[in-house]
Amino acid sequence: MLSITQIELYRLSVRLKEPFITSLGEETSADNVVVKMSTDAGITGFGECSPFMAVNGESQDTCLVVGQYLARALKGKDPLQIKACLRMMDAVIYGNTSIKSAFDMALYDIASRHAGQPLYAFIGGDPSRVLATDYTVSLDEPSRMAADAVKIKEAGYPAIKVKLGRDGKTDVRRIQAIRAAVGDDIPIRIDANQGWKIREAIETLKALAPYHIEHCEEPIARWKFMKLPRVRKESPIPIMADESCGDAHDAARLIRLGACDYFNIKLGKSGGLHNGLRIARLAERSGILLQVGAMLESRLAMTAFAHFALCSPNIVHVDLDTALMFSEDPVSGGLRYEPGGRIQVPRTPGLGAWLEPEQLDRMEKVTV
């Protein structure tokens, strides 16, 4: 039996190279929280979350506060008993899936290191699968978005993701400009981030049909999920649930409704790897395809997402580009981004990503 002896919470803030703009707002920095979990066996686990107030109702500040409640509850507990630790966190406080995902990640790092397995092997992943991330065009004027899309194509990424959701008619012009600039030989994926009204979504998706769109993420407000089956039925473009699919309960409800063709699994929404795996198993049984996505995590959490992306044949897309938008990289080890968006996952035991002491010493810290 192992025992958790100490948990440290760090405030990780990194400016982005340029603003990242969606229908939900503009982000200029990643304001994250890193969890470092130590044990009496000398095994240390790392986790990270990127709270997004508009999506999961958390901020860096709330995560640092709630994280202390969770840390006090877990101190002295066996980190190898992951389910019991997760149940304990849920008993402490409802929701707060972002900070819980960082604790979940640290627990899985410890458990897979203890087992002597890379994280993907510990969760049943297939290392022969090839991962390649798309790259995202932020919301802007059509001409600027088209120019950014050309750069993405020239860099060799397998697909272009485009942020939409601010006025359907203008969104159509945005896609027209992008498709004219990049041609027809590269997939385009769109994300409205809940920005359209129901009729607007249907009309916009129909207008975008000629432009060979691979899928559309979260076209309408997530609380209108009961209307999502109608949008899916009338849309010529496959629908992906993102903000409306947080945990396995959301996923099961969307399956019963026949609301979408894809789920976008983000561990910061699900509460971590354990609950993300539950969504993946539901999707496999129901024929739902999957994408693994991210908020604004560094390569630390992004490495966990890449391990997770190897866990299911239904995971057909990965959207793990945001760490590439950082102005600096504080992470040691971890996934490697290769030309064309290809991702190489560490083969060493555990997560395979960490922050060195000199990096951690630069950050504000709370110790439990």
N, C-alpha and C positions, 0 to 999 in steps of 0.2 A: 504494500500500500504506500502510495506517495501522499504527501501533504503540502498544501499551498502555504508557504511561509510569508510571502510578501507580494503585494501588488502595487505597481507604480503606474500612475496616469500622467501622461505628458501632453502638453498643448503643442501640436504641430501645425504651424501656419506657413504656407509657401505661396508666394505670388505666382499667378499665371503669366505666361508670356504675353498674352493679350486677352481681353475680356471674352468670356464664354457666355453667349446670349441665347436664351430660350424664351418661350412664351411665358415662363414663370418668372423671368427676371434676368439680371446680369450679374455674373460672378467674376470677380477680379482676383480672388485668392482662394486657395483650399485651406479651410480652417478645420482641422481634423484632431482626433484624439488617438494617441498610441497607448496600448496597454502592454506592460511588461509583467509577466507572472512568473514568480520564482518558487521553487519547490525544495524540499529537504533532501532530494536526491541530486541536486545540482543541475537539474534540467530546467531551462527557462523557455517560456513561450511568449511569442509576440502576437499582438493583434492590433487592428486599426479600424476606425470608422470615420466616415465623412458625413456628418449629419447635415441634413438639408431641411430647413424649417418648412418650406413649402410642400415637401413630400412626406416626411415622417414626423414633423412637429418637434424636432430636436435641433439644438445648436451646440457649438463647441462648449459653451458655458454650462448648459444643462447636462451634457454628457459627463463633464468633469464632476458635477455635483452628484448625479445619479450613480456614476461609476463608483463613488465612495461607498454608497449604500450597498452596491453589489459586491464590492471588494470585502467589506466587513462580513457579509454573509458567507463568502466563499473561503475566507481565510481559515486554514486548518482542515479544509475539506480535501478529499481525494480528487485530483484533476482527471484521473482516468475514468471516473464515474461521470461521464459527460452529461448523460440524460438527467441524472440526479442534480447536477450543478445547474443545468438549465431550468429545471423545475423550481429549484430554490430561487433563482433570479426572478422567475415569473411570479413567485409567491411574494417576493419583496416589493415589486412594483409592476403595474400593468404597462404594456406597450414599451416605449423606449427601445425599439428594435435596433436602432443604430448602435448605441453603446453596448447593448447585449451582444451584437454581432462581433464586436471587438473582443469581448470576453470569450465568446464561443470560439473564435479564431485562435486565441491564445491556448485554450484548452485542447483544441485539435492539434496545435503545434506540439504541445507537450506530449500528448498521447501518441502521435505518430513518431516523434523522436524516441519515446520510450520503447515503441515497437520496432524501431530500427527501419522504418519504412518511409519513403517519401509520402507526403500527404495524399497525393493522388492515389497511391496504392492502398493506403489505409482506408480510404473511402470507396475503393473498388473501381478506380478510374482505369482507363485504357491509354497507356502511354504512346501507343502507335497512332493515335488520332492527331491530325494536323490542325493547329490553331492559327488563325490569322485574323487580326482585328480590322474592322472598318475604321474610317476616320470621319470626324464630324465637322460639318459646315454650320457655323453659328448663324442665327437669324440676323439679317441685314438687308440692305437694298439688293435687288436681283443681280445687278452687275457685279457687286462685290462678292456675293455668294458664288456666282459663276466663276469668277477668278480664283476663289479659294478652292472650288471643286476641281478646277484644272490642275492646281498644284497637287491635290490629293491623288488624282489619276496619274500624274507624272511621277509621283513617288512610288507607284506600284501597288497601292492598297487594293484589296480585292473588291471593295464596295465603298460607296460614298453614303454617309448618313447625313440627312439634311433636317435641320430644325425648322419647323413651321409652326402655325397656330396663331398667327396674328393677321386676321382677315383672309378668308378663304380665297377671294379673287386675287389678292396680291400674292398669296401663296402659290397659286397656279402660275402666275408670271415668274415667280422665283424658280419654279421647277422648269418652266419653258426655257428660261435663260441658262440654267445649269445643263439641261439636256442638250441644248444647242451648242454649248461650249465643250462638253465632254464626249458627245456622240452617244451611240446606242450600245456600245460594247462593254459597259461597266454597270453593274447593278446600282440602283439608287434605292435607299431605304429612308422613309420619312418618319418624323416624330412630331406630333402636334402638341405634346405635353398638355393635353386636356383643353386646348385653346379654342376649339370650335363648338358652336351650338349644334344641336342634332341635325337640323335641316342643312345647315351650313356644311357640316361634315359630309353628309351624303352627297350634296351637290359638288363639293370640292373633290371628293374621291372619284366621282364619276368624271369630272373634268380632267383629272390626272391620269385616267386610264390609258390614254395613248402614249404615256411617257415611260411605260415599262417599270412601274414601281414594285419593288419586291414585297414590301409590307408597310403598314402604317401603325405606329405606336400610339396608343391612348388618344384617339381622336376627340373624345368628349370628356367632360368632367367626370372624375372617378365615381362621384356619388350618384351619377346617372347610369350606373352599371346595368340597371334593368332595361335601359334603352339600347345598350350595346348590341344585343342580338339583332335589333332592327337595322342598326348601322351596318353590321356585318352582312346581313341578308341583302341589303341594297348596294353594298360596296363591291366594285369590281376588283378591289385591292384587298388582299388578306389583312386581317386585323390582329394586332398584337396588344395584349393587356400588359400595362406596366404599372402605373400608379394604382390601378384598381386591383392588382394582384400582389398583395403584400405577403401573406403567409399561406399555409396549406388550406386553411379554411376559406380564404378568398378564392384560391384556385379551384377547390371543390365546387363552390357556388357558381363560378364562371363556367365550369364544365357542365353542370346541370342546366344552366341557362342556354348553353350552346352559343356563348357570347363572343368567342374569338377563335382564331386559328393558332395563335402563338401565345406563350407567356414569356415575359422578360423577367428573369430571376435576378434580383439584386440582393446580395446577402444583407445589406443594410436595411432592406425592407423586410426580409424574412426573419431576421434575428440571428442569422448565421448559417453555417454549413449544415447543421442538423436539420433545420427546418427547410433549407434549400433542397436537401436531398428528398425530403417528404414531397415537395412540389414536383420534383423530377420524376419520382415514382408514380405519382398521380397522372402526370402528363404521359408517361409511357403507356399506362393502362388505357388512356383515353384517346391516344393518337394526336395529342397536342404537341406541336413543335416548340422548341425552346431557344431563347437567346440568353446568354449570360452578360449582364450589363454592370455598370458602375456609376457611382456618383462622381466625386472628385478625389478619389483615394490616390495615395502615392503607390509606388511599386511594391510596398509592403503588403497592403491588402490586395492589390492587383495580382500578386503572386498567388494568394489563396484563391482568387476568382479563377485564375488559369488552371490551378489544380482541380477545382470544382468542375470546370468546363470539360474535363476528361471523363466525367462520371456517368454520362448518359449518351446513348446513340441519338436521342431526340434533341440534343443540343446541336443545332445546325449553324448558329451564328454566335460570334462573340463581339462585344462592343466594349473594348477595354483600352480605349485610346487616351483617356483623360490624363493619365500619368505623364504622357508625352507632352502635355501642355504646360507642365511645371517649369518654372524658371531655374530651378535647381533640383537635384536628386539627392535626398538625404539617406537613401537606403543602400545597404550592403547586401551582396548576394541577390537572390530573387530572380524573377523571370527576366529573360533577355528579349528585347525587341530587335528583330532583324529586318533587313530591307523587305519592302512589300507588306509590312504589317505582320509578318510571321512572328510567332511567340514560341520561345523555348522555355520549358518548365524545369526547375531544378530537379535533379535526380538524387539529391542527398536526403537523409532522413529529416522528417519534419517539414515545416513550411519552406525552409531554405532561404528565408529573408529575415533581416534584422536591422537594427540601428546600433551603430557602434557607440561606446560610452561618450566619446567626444561630441557626437551629434546630440545625444540625449542631454548632455550637460548644458547645451545651449538653450534648452527648453524649460518653461515653467513646469514644475512637477508637484504632484501630490502622492504621498506614500501611505499605504495602509499595511 
